[in-house]
Amino acid sequence: MNDIAPSAPGARLALVGDRSEAVRSHARIPALLEALRTRDGLDLDAYWIPTQDAAEDLTGFDAIWVLPGSPYRSEAGVLSAIRSARERGIPFLGTCGGFQHALLEFARNVCGLERAGHAENTPGLADEDALVIPLACSLVGHEGTVHVTTGSRAAQLLGADRTQARYHCNYAPNPRHLDLLRRHGLTFTGTDDSGEVRIAELPDHPFFLATLFQPELHGDGTRPHPVITGLATAAVAHARPRA
């Protein structure tokens, strides 16, 4: 994996996050990339993009993955990377904090909720402005079933109507804002056993998927979760016209 902007041809993956070996999902990335290459023939040139640099032009990449590790050093950088992926049709995956910030970007820039905020980044937010709020019960270390909507991209990737999910988070979307996001085109295609939202998609985008759980923690890391394989497949497809 590289730490600078890409120059060589091939499917280029931007890993947006404040890289730390202390973050378990970050430590899993090298093995997942190797498994994608050897098991699935999906060879990606991956570049770590610190969040403070993520506002730079990412259009040279074939996929953008916003990884866990919030609070990020730069909320603005993360939101800029997500907006670039959404508006330019670049395949996108957001996991854990990436899921939360994908909803935040959509709320601000599509739904017009300019004051929408994340309670972890801005403590003391009024409820009407808090798009992402603390969970009543922490999901750190939790594992549970996620039920997916028939016909959704998530269901197509899984080939099933459910998946086992591992979490490491303390924040989730505020239910009061979900209907507004739905009206503007964001779909929620995965829920836990109690009906709480766990997957979001943009159906008209080439690949735009976000999960509150961390698919990078699936299994022992030698077989990527189908969501990650889906992102890699979309990246390769995005790279072909340029190649």
Contacts in CASP RR format, 6 or more apart in sequence:
PFRMAT RR
TARGET T0000
AUTHOR 0000-0000-0000
METHOD contacts of the structure
MODEL  1
MNDIAPSAPGARLALVGDRSEAVRSHARIPALLEALRTRDGLDLDAYWIP
TQDAAEDLTGFDAIWVLPGSPYRSEAGVLSAIRSARERGIPFLGTCGGFQ
HALLEFARNVCGLERAGHAENTPGLADEDALVIPLACSLVGHEGTVHVTT
GSRAAQLLGADRTQARYHCNYAPNPRHLDLLRRHGLTFTGTDDSGEVRIA
ELPDHPFFLATLFQPELHGDGTRPHPVITGLATAAVAHARPRA
1 15 0 8 1.000
1 29 0 8 1.000
1 30 0 8 1.000
1 33 0 8 1.000
1 46 0 8 1.000
1 47 0 8 1.000
1 48 0 8 1.000
2 45 0 8 1.000
2 46 0 8 1.000
2 47 0 8 1.000
2 48 0 8 1.000
3 47 0 8 1.000
3 48 0 8 1.000
4 47 0 8 1.000
5 47 0 8 1.000
5 56 0 8 1.000
6 12 0 8 1.000
6 45 0 8 1.000
6 47 0 8 1.000
6 60 0 8 1.000
6 61 0 8 1.000
8 45 0 8 1.000
9 239 0 8 1.000
9 242 0 8 1.000
9 243 0 8 1.000
10 43 0 8 1.000
10 45 0 8 1.000
10 62 0 8 1.000
10 239 0 8 1.000
10 242 0 8 1.000
10 243 0 8 1.000
11 42 0 8 1.000
11 43 0 8 1.000
11 44 0 8 1.000
11 45 0 8 1.000
11 62 0 8 1.000
11 63 0 8 1.000
11 232 0 8 1.000
11 235 0 8 1.000
11 236 0 8 1.000
11 238 0 8 1.000
11 239 0 8 1.000
12 44 0 8 1.000
12 45 0 8 1.000
12 46 0 8 1.000
12 47 0 8 1.000
12 60 0 8 1.000
12 61 0 8 1.000
12 62 0 8 1.000
12 63 0 8 1.000
12 235 0 8 1.000
12 239 0 8 1.000
13 44 0 8 1.000
13 45 0 8 1.000
13 46 0 8 1.000
13 47 0 8 1.000
13 61 0 8 1.000
13 62 0 8 1.000
13 63 0 8 1.000
13 64 0 8 1.000
13 65 0 8 1.000
13 232 0 8 1.000
13 235 0 8 1.000
14 47 0 8 1.000
14 49 0 8 1.000
14 54 0 8 1.000
14 58 0 8 1.000
14 61 0 8 1.000
14 63 0 8 1.000
14 64 0 8 1.000
14 65 0 8 1.000
14 81 0 8 1.000
15 29 0 8 1.000
15 46 0 8 1.000
15 47 0 8 1.000
15 48 0 8 1.000
15 49 0 8 1.000
15 65 0 8 1.000
15 67 0 8 1.000
16 49 0 8 1.000
16 51 0 8 1.000
16 54 0 8 1.000
16 64 0 8 1.000
16 65 0 8 1.000
16 66 0 8 1.000
16 67 0 8 1.000
16 78 0 8 1.000
16 81 0 8 1.000
17 26 0 8 1.000
17 48 0 8 1.000
17 49 0 8 1.000
17 50 0 8 1.000
17 51 0 8 1.000
17 54 0 8 1.000
17 66 0 8 1.000
17 67 0 8 1.000
17 69 0 8 1.000
17 72 0 8 1.000
17 78 0 8 1.000
18 50 0 8 1.000
18 51 0 8 1.000
18 69 0 8 1.000
18 72 0 8 1.000
18 73 0 8 1.000
19 26 0 8 1.000
19 48 0 8 1.000
19 50 0 8 1.000
20 26 0 8 1.000
20 69 0 8 1.000
21 27 0 8 1.000
23 67 0 8 1.000
23 68 0 8 1.000
23 69 0 8 1.000
24 168 0 8 1.000
24 217 0 8 1.000
25 67 0 8 1.000
25 68 0 8 1.000
25 69 0 8 1.000
25 95 0 8 1.000
25 96 0 8 1.000
25 168 0 8 1.000
25 214 0 8 1.000
25 216 0 8 1.000
25 217 0 8 1.000
26 67 0 8 1.000
26 68 0 8 1.000
26 69 0 8 1.000
28 216 0 8 1.000
28 217 0 8 1.000
28 221 0 8 1.000
29 46 0 8 1.000
29 67 0 8 1.000
29 216 0 8 1.000
31 221 0 8 1.000
31 222 0 8 1.000
32 216 0 8 1.000
32 221 0 8 1.000
32 224 0 8 1.000
32 228 0 8 1.000
33 44 0 8 1.000
33 46 0 8 1.000
35 221 0 8 1.000
35 222 0 8 1.000
35 223 0 8 1.000
35 224 0 8 1.000
36 42 0 8 1.000
36 43 0 8 1.000
36 44 0 8 1.000
36 224 0 8 1.000
36 228 0 8 1.000
36 229 0 8 1.000
36 232 0 8 1.000
37 43 0 8 1.000
37 44 0 8 1.000
39 223 0 8 1.000
39 224 0 8 1.000
40 224 0 8 1.000
40 229 0 8 1.000
40 232 0 8 1.000
40 233 0 8 1.000
42 229 0 8 1.000
42 232 0 8 1.000
42 233 0 8 1.000
42 235 0 8 1.000
42 236 0 8 1.000
43 236 0 8 1.000
44 63 0 8 1.000
44 232 0 8 1.000
44 235 0 8 1.000
44 236 0 8 1.000
47 61 0 8 1.000
49 56 0 8 1.000
49 58 0 8 1.000
49 81 0 8 1.000
50 73 0 8 1.000
50 74 0 8 1.000
51 72 0 8 1.000
51 73 0 8 1.000
51 74 0 8 1.000
51 75 0 8 1.000
51 77 0 8 1.000
51 78 0 8 1.000
52 73 0 8 1.000
52 74 0 8 1.000
52 77 0 8 1.000
53 77 0 8 1.000
54 74 0 8 1.000
54 77 0 8 1.000
54 78 0 8 1.000
54 80 0 8 1.000
54 81 0 8 1.000
55 74 0 8 1.000
55 76 0 8 1.000
55 77 0 8 1.000
55 80 0 8 1.000
55 81 0 8 1.000
57 84 0 8 1.000
58 64 0 8 1.000
58 81 0 8 1.000
58 84 0 8 1.000
58 85 0 8 1.000
58 90 0 8 1.000
59 84 0 8 1.000
59 88 0 8 1.000
59 90 0 8 1.000
61 90 0 8 1.000
62 90 0 8 1.000
62 91 0 8 1.000
62 235 0 8 1.000
62 236 0 8 1.000
62 238 0 8 1.000
62 239 0 8 1.000
63 90 0 8 1.000
63 91 0 8 1.000
63 92 0 8 1.000
63 93 0 8 1.000
63 207 0 8 1.000
63 231 0 8 1.000
63 232 0 8 1.000
63 234 0 8 1.000
63 235 0 8 1.000
63 238 0 8 1.000
64 81 0 8 1.000
64 82 0 8 1.000
64 84 0 8 1.000
64 85 0 8 1.000
64 90 0 8 1.000
64 91 0 8 1.000
64 92 0 8 1.000
64 93 0 8 1.000
65 92 0 8 1.000
65 93 0 8 1.000
65 94 0 8 1.000
65 95 0 8 1.000
65 231 0 8 1.000
66 78 0 8 1.000
66 81 0 8 1.000
66 82 0 8 1.000
66 92 0 8 1.000
66 93 0 8 1.000
66 94 0 8 1.000
66 95 0 8 1.000
66 97 0 8 1.000
66 98 0 8 1.000
66 101 0 8 1.000
66 102 0 8 1.000
67 94 0 8 1.000
67 95 0 8 1.000
67 96 0 8 1.000
67 98 0 8 1.000
67 216 0 8 1.000
68 95 0 8 1.000
68 96 0 8 1.000
68 97 0 8 1.000
68 98 0 8 1.000
68 168 0 8 1.000
68 169 0 8 1.000
68 214 0 8 1.000
69 96 0 8 1.000
69 97 0 8 1.000
70 96 0 8 1.000
70 97 0 8 1.000
70 98 0 8 1.000
70 100 0 8 1.000
70 101 0 8 1.000
70 118 0 8 1.000
70 120 0 8 1.000
70 121 0 8 1.000
70 171 0 8 1.000
71 120 0 8 1.000
71 121 0 8 1.000
72 78 0 8 1.000
72 101 0 8 1.000
75 101 0 8 1.000
75 118 0 8 1.000
75 121 0 8 1.000
78 98 0 8 1.000
78 101 0 8 1.000
79 101 0 8 1.000
79 104 0 8 1.000
79 105 0 8 1.000
79 108 0 8 1.000
82 92 0 8 1.000
82 94 0 8 1.000
82 98 0 8 1.000
82 101 0 8 1.000
82 102 0 8 1.000
82 105 0 8 1.000
83 105 0 8 1.000
83 109 0 8 1.000
84 90 0 8 1.000
85 91 0 8 1.000
85 92 0 8 1.000
85 208 0 8 1.000
86 92 0 8 1.000
86 105 0 8 1.000
86 106 0 8 1.000
86 202 0 8 1.000
86 205 0 8 1.000
86 208 0 8 1.000
89 205 0 8 1.000
89 206 0 8 1.000
89 208 0 8 1.000
90 206 0 8 1.000
90 238 0 8 1.000
91 206 0 8 1.000
91 207 0 8 1.000
91 208 0 8 1.000
91 231 0 8 1.000
91 234 0 8 1.000
91 235 0 8 1.000
91 238 0 8 1.000
92 102 0 8 1.000
92 205 0 8 1.000
92 207 0 8 1.000
92 208 0 8 1.000
92 209 0 8 1.000
92 210 0 8 1.000
92 231 0 8 1.000
93 207 0 8 1.000
93 209 0 8 1.000
93 210 0 8 1.000
93 211 0 8 1.000
93 227 0 8 1.000
93 228 0 8 1.000
93 231 0 8 1.000
94 101 0 8 1.000
94 102 0 8 1.000
94 209 0 8 1.000
94 210 0 8 1.000
94 211 0 8 1.000
95 210 0 8 1.000
95 211 0 8 1.000
95 213 0 8 1.000
95 214 0 8 1.000
95 215 0 8 1.000
95 216 0 8 1.000
96 167 0 8 1.000
96 168 0 8 1.000
96 169 0 8 1.000
96 211 0 8 1.000
96 212 0 8 1.000
96 213 0 8 1.000
96 214 0 8 1.000
97 169 0 8 1.000
97 171 0 8 1.000
98 210 0 8 1.000
99 200 0 8 1.000
99 210 0 8 1.000
99 211 0 8 1.000
99 212 0 8 1.000
100 118 0 8 1.000
100 132 0 8 1.000
100 169 0 8 1.000
100 171 0 8 1.000
100 172 0 8 1.000
100 173 0 8 1.000
100 212 0 8 1.000
101 118 0 8 1.000
102 200 0 8 1.000
102 208 0 8 1.000
102 210 0 8 1.000
103 131 0 8 1.000
103 132 0 8 1.000
103 173 0 8 1.000
103 181 0 8 1.000
103 186 0 8 1.000
103 200 0 8 1.000
103 210 0 8 1.000
104 116 0 8 1.000
104 117 0 8 1.000
104 118 0 8 1.000
104 131 0 8 1.000
104 132 0 8 1.000
106 181 0 8 1.000
106 184 0 8 1.000
106 186 0 8 1.000
107 113 0 8 1.000
107 116 0 8 1.000
107 117 0 8 1.000
107 131 0 8 1.000
107 177 0 8 1.000
107 180 0 8 1.000
107 181 0 8 1.000
108 114 0 8 1.000
108 116 0 8 1.000
110 184 0 8 1.000
110 185 0 8 1.000
110 186 0 8 1.000
111 180 0 8 1.000
111 181 0 8 1.000
111 184 0 8 1.000
113 129 0 8 1.000
113 131 0 8 1.000
113 177 0 8 1.000
113 180 0 8 1.000
115 129 0 8 1.000
116 129 0 8 1.000
116 130 0 8 1.000
116 131 0 8 1.000
116 177 0 8 1.000
117 125 0 8 1.000
117 129 0 8 1.000
117 130 0 8 1.000
117 131 0 8 1.000
117 132 0 8 1.000
118 130 0 8 1.000
118 131 0 8 1.000
118 132 0 8 1.000
118 171 0 8 1.000
119 125 0 8 1.000
119 130 0 8 1.000
119 132 0 8 1.000
119 133 0 8 1.000
119 134 0 8 1.000
119 171 0 8 1.000
120 132 0 8 1.000
120 134 0 8 1.000
120 170 0 8 1.000
120 171 0 8 1.000
127 174 0 8 1.000
127 176 0 8 1.000
128 176 0 8 1.000
130 174 0 8 1.000
131 173 0 8 1.000
131 174 0 8 1.000
131 177 0 8 1.000
132 171 0 8 1.000
132 172 0 8 1.000
132 173 0 8 1.000
132 174 0 8 1.000
133 171 0 8 1.000
133 172 0 8 1.000
133 173 0 8 1.000
133 174 0 8 1.000
134 170 0 8 1.000
134 171 0 8 1.000
135 169 0 8 1.000
135 170 0 8 1.000
135 171 0 8 1.000
135 172 0 8 1.000
138 169 0 8 1.000
138 170 0 8 1.000
139 167 0 8 1.000
139 168 0 8 1.000
139 169 0 8 1.000
139 170 0 8 1.000
139 172 0 8 1.000
139 212 0 8 1.000
140 167 0 8 1.000
140 168 0 8 1.000
140 169 0 8 1.000
140 170 0 8 1.000
141 166 0 8 1.000
141 167 0 8 1.000
141 168 0 8 1.000
142 166 0 8 1.000
142 167 0 8 1.000
143 164 0 8 1.000
143 165 0 8 1.000
143 166 0 8 1.000
143 167 0 8 1.000
144 164 0 8 1.000
144 165 0 8 1.000
144 166 0 8 1.000
144 167 0 8 1.000
144 192 0 8 1.000
144 193 0 8 1.000
145 162 0 8 1.000
145 163 0 8 1.000
145 164 0 8 1.000
145 165 0 8 1.000
145 192 0 8 1.000
145 193 0 8 1.000
146 162 0 8 1.000
146 163 0 8 1.000
146 164 0 8 1.000
146 165 0 8 1.000
146 190 0 8 1.000
146 191 0 8 1.000
146 192 0 8 1.000
146 198 0 8 1.000
146 199 0 8 1.000
146 211 0 8 1.000
146 213 0 8 1.000
147 161 0 8 1.000
147 162 0 8 1.000
147 190 0 8 1.000
147 191 0 8 1.000
147 192 0 8 1.000
147 193 0 8 1.000
147 195 0 8 1.000
148 154 0 8 1.000
148 155 0 8 1.000
148 158 0 8 1.000
148 160 0 8 1.000
148 161 0 8 1.000
148 162 0 8 1.000
148 163 0 8 1.000
148 189 0 8 1.000
148 190 0 8 1.000
148 199 0 8 1.000
149 155 0 8 1.000
149 187 0 8 1.000
149 189 0 8 1.000
149 190 0 8 1.000
150 161 0 8 1.000
152 187 0 8 1.000
152 189 0 8 1.000
152 190 0 8 1.000
152 199 0 8 1.000
152 201 0 8 1.000
153 189 0 8 1.000
153 201 0 8 1.000
153 203 0 8 1.000
153 207 0 8 1.000
153 209 0 8 1.000
154 189 0 8 1.000
154 190 0 8 1.000
154 199 0 8 1.000
154 201 0 8 1.000
154 209 0 8 1.000
154 227 0 8 1.000
155 161 0 8 1.000
155 189 0 8 1.000
157 226 0 8 1.000
157 227 0 8 1.000
157 229 0 8 1.000
157 230 0 8 1.000
158 226 0 8 1.000
158 227 0 8 1.000
159 226 0 8 1.000
163 225 0 8 1.000
163 226 0 8 1.000
164 218 0 8 1.000
165 192 0 8 1.000
165 198 0 8 1.000
165 211 0 8 1.000
165 213 0 8 1.000
165 214 0 8 1.000
165 215 0 8 1.000
166 213 0 8 1.000
166 214 0 8 1.000
166 217 0 8 1.000
166 218 0 8 1.000
167 212 0 8 1.000
167 213 0 8 1.000
167 214 0 8 1.000
168 214 0 8 1.000
168 217 0 8 1.000
169 212 0 8 1.000
172 196 0 8 1.000
172 197 0 8 1.000
172 212 0 8 1.000
173 197 0 8 1.000
178 188 0 8 1.000
178 197 0 8 1.000
181 188 0 8 1.000
181 200 0 8 1.000
182 188 0 8 1.000
185 202 0 8 1.000
185 203 0 8 1.000
186 200 0 8 1.000
186 201 0 8 1.000
186 202 0 8 1.000
187 200 0 8 1.000
187 201 0 8 1.000
187 202 0 8 1.000
187 203 0 8 1.000
188 197 0 8 1.000
188 199 0 8 1.000
188 200 0 8 1.000
188 201 0 8 1.000
189 199 0 8 1.000
189 200 0 8 1.000
189 201 0 8 1.000
190 197 0 8 1.000
190 198 0 8 1.000
190 199 0 8 1.000
191 197 0 8 1.000
191 198 0 8 1.000
191 199 0 8 1.000
192 198 0 8 1.000
197 212 0 8 1.000
198 211 0 8 1.000
198 212 0 8 1.000
198 213 0 8 1.000
199 209 0 8 1.000
199 210 0 8 1.000
199 211 0 8 1.000
199 212 0 8 1.000
200 209 0 8 1.000
200 210 0 8 1.000
200 211 0 8 1.000
201 208 0 8 1.000
201 209 0 8 1.000
201 210 0 8 1.000
202 208 0 8 1.000
206 234 0 8 1.000
206 237 0 8 1.000
206 238 0 8 1.000
207 230 0 8 1.000
207 231 0 8 1.000
207 234 0 8 1.000
209 227 0 8 1.000
209 231 0 8 1.000
211 227 0 8 1.000
215 224 0 8 1.000
215 225 0 8 1.000
215 226 0 8 1.000
215 227 0 8 1.000
215 228 0 8 1.000
216 225 0 8 1.000
216 228 0 8 1.000
218 224 0 8 1.000
218 225 0 8 1.000
224 232 0 8 1.000
END
